[in-house]
Amino acid sequence: MYSNNMHFVKVKSILSSSNGMNIYRGCSHGCIYCDSRSLCYHTPIPFEDIEVKENCLELLETSLKSKRKKCMICTGSMCDPYMHCEKSLELSKKCLEIIYKYGFGVAILTKSNLILRDIDIIEQINKKSKAVVQMTLTTYDDELCKIIEPNVCTTSKRVEVLQECRKRNIPTVVWLDPFLPYINDTFENLCGLLDYCLSVNVKGIINFGIGLTLREGNREYFYSNLDKYFPNLKNRYISEFGNSYEISSSKNNELMSYYYSVCKKHKIMCNINDVFSYLKEFPKDKQFQGELF
């Protein structure tokens, strides 16, 4: 079960220099591989003790008021904006309303179908400027999903979000990662995930290769879960990968070749730099639209 623990802090700013925004720090999804647990990020310990930036709304409004040029606001790169506490706090929802009010765009990254609560305002942002919904998919097998991402909705529920976005003409990007060697780095899994992407007509896919990253903080948590759910696999990881930061599957070349062929055939944007450029690109014809408020 996830933890309801959270604490509130006042911060000096809410937007990074590249207009990224994290309303929360820490996470309650419990994904066994999460890189954000790495000690280098200085996220809360324990990671499930969510830090809530209580003055984020005032800071965001002040920042957007003063910006002379419209841009995309990107959220969720470090901590999911739709973790469990968002259901009651509604800070992500209120931030979206501010983004809409001032005519900015938004690119949201999540694993949670709680985002459907706010789909109407996301649709309105997309009509006024631009909104992109990004969803992480790791395994098409819902039972495996419940093990490696235990406290968040299953893959099939996330695909329902993507389907709803398609109905509303909201563009979507899927993050296909990570692929855990000997767990979900299979041809069958990749095919299932790509079939999902094709069924919802995704605009682009972000995939950093068939593997994952491990470093101090998240490595220990990952290994403890391997002991719990995949007996003897930890020793295989230690023997094969040691303390490497980048862990690459032996199937990387084969699976990535297939991945690129599918994306090319179906004209899915898959060059990572191109996808990131798309996410940050604010439509020029919306730049000088008058405000509705």
Secondary structure in CASP SS format (residue, H / E / C, confidence):
PFRMAT SS
TARGET T0000
AUTHOR 0000-0000-0000
METHOD secondary structure of the structure
MODEL  1
M C 1.00
Y C 1.00
S C 1.00
N C 1.00
N C 1.00
M E 1.00
H E 1.00
F E 1.00
V E 1.00
K C 1.00
V C 1.00
K C 1.00
S C 1.00
I C 1.00
L E 1.00
S C 1.00
S C 1.00
S C 1.00
N C 1.00
G E 1.00
M E 1.00
N C 1.00
I C 1.00
Y E 1.00
R E 1.00
G C 1.00
C C 1.00
S C 1.00
H C 1.00
G C 1.00
C C 1.00
I C 1.00
Y C 1.00
C C 1.00
D H 1.00
S H 1.00
R H 1.00
S C 1.00
L H 1.00
C H 1.00
Y H 1.00
H C 1.00
T C 1.00
P C 1.00
I C 1.00
P C 1.00
F C 1.00
E C 1.00
D C 1.00
I E 1.00
E E 1.00
V E 1.00
K E 1.00
E C 1.00
N C 1.00
C H 1.00
L H 1.00
E H 1.00
L H 1.00
L H 1.00
E H 1.00
T H 1.00
S H 1.00
L H 1.00
K H 1.00
S H 1.00
K C 1.00
R C 1.00
K C 1.00
K C 1.00
C C 1.00
M E 1.00
I E 1.00
C E 1.00
T E 1.00
G C 1.00
S C 1.00
M C 1.00
C C 1.00
D C 1.00
P C 1.00
Y C 1.00
M C 1.00
H C 1.00
C C 1.00
E H 1.00
K H 1.00
S H 1.00
L H 1.00
E C 1.00
L H 1.00
S H 1.00
K H 1.00
K H 1.00
C H 1.00
L H 1.00
E H 1.00
I H 1.00
I H 1.00
Y H 1.00
K H 1.00
Y C 1.00
G C 1.00
F C 1.00
G E 1.00
V E 1.00
A E 1.00
I E 1.00
L E 1.00
T E 1.00
K C 1.00
S C 1.00
N H 1.00
L H 1.00
I H 1.00
L H 1.00
R H 1.00
D H 1.00
I H 1.00
D H 1.00
I H 1.00
I H 1.00
E H 1.00
Q H 1.00
I H 1.00
N H 1.00
K H 1.00
K H 1.00
S C 1.00
K C 1.00
A E 1.00
V E 1.00
V E 1.00
Q E 1.00
M E 1.00
T E 1.00
L E 1.00
T C 1.00
T C 1.00
Y C 1.00
D C 1.00
D H 1.00
E H 1.00
L H 1.00
C H 1.00
K H 1.00
I H 1.00
I H 1.00
E C 1.00
P C 1.00
N C 1.00
V C 1.00
C C 1.00
T C 1.00
T H 1.00
S H 1.00
K H 1.00
R H 1.00
V H 1.00
E H 1.00
V H 1.00
L H 1.00
Q H 1.00
E H 1.00
C H 1.00
R H 1.00
K H 1.00
R C 1.00
N C 1.00
I C 1.00
P C 1.00
T E 1.00
V E 1.00
V E 1.00
W E 1.00
L E 1.00
D C 1.00
P C 1.00
F C 1.00
L C 1.00
P C 1.00
Y C 1.00
I C 1.00
N C 1.00
D C 1.00
T C 1.00
F H 1.00
E H 1.00
N H 1.00
L H 1.00
C H 1.00
G H 1.00
L H 1.00
L H 1.00
D H 1.00
Y H 1.00
C H 1.00
L H 1.00
S H 1.00
V C 1.00
N C 1.00
V C 1.00
K C 1.00
G E 1.00
I E 1.00
I E 1.00
N C 1.00
F C 1.00
G C 1.00
I C 1.00
G E 1.00
L E 1.00
T E 1.00
L C 1.00
R C 1.00
E C 1.00
G C 1.00
N H 1.00
R H 1.00
E H 1.00
Y H 1.00
F H 1.00
Y H 1.00
S H 1.00
N H 1.00
L H 1.00
D H 1.00
K H 1.00
Y H 1.00
F C 1.00
P C 1.00
N C 1.00
L H 1.00
K H 1.00
N H 1.00
R H 1.00
Y H 1.00
I H 1.00
S H 1.00
E H 1.00
F H 1.00
G C 1.00
N C 1.00
S C 1.00
Y C 1.00
E E 1.00
I E 1.00
S E 1.00
S C 1.00
S C 1.00
K C 1.00
N H 1.00
N H 1.00
E H 1.00
L H 1.00
M H 1.00
S H 1.00
Y H 1.00
Y H 1.00
Y H 1.00
S H 1.00
V H 1.00
C H 1.00
K H 1.00
K H 1.00
H C 1.00
K C 1.00
I C 1.00
M E 1.00
C C 1.00
N C 1.00
I H 1.00
N H 1.00
D H 1.00
V H 1.00
F H 1.00
S H 1.00
Y H 1.00
L H 1.00
K H 1.00
E C 1.00
F C 1.00
P C 1.00
K H 1.00
D H 1.00
K H 1.00
Q C 1.00
F C 1.00
Q C 1.00
G C 1.00
E C 1.00
L C 1.00
F C 1.00
END
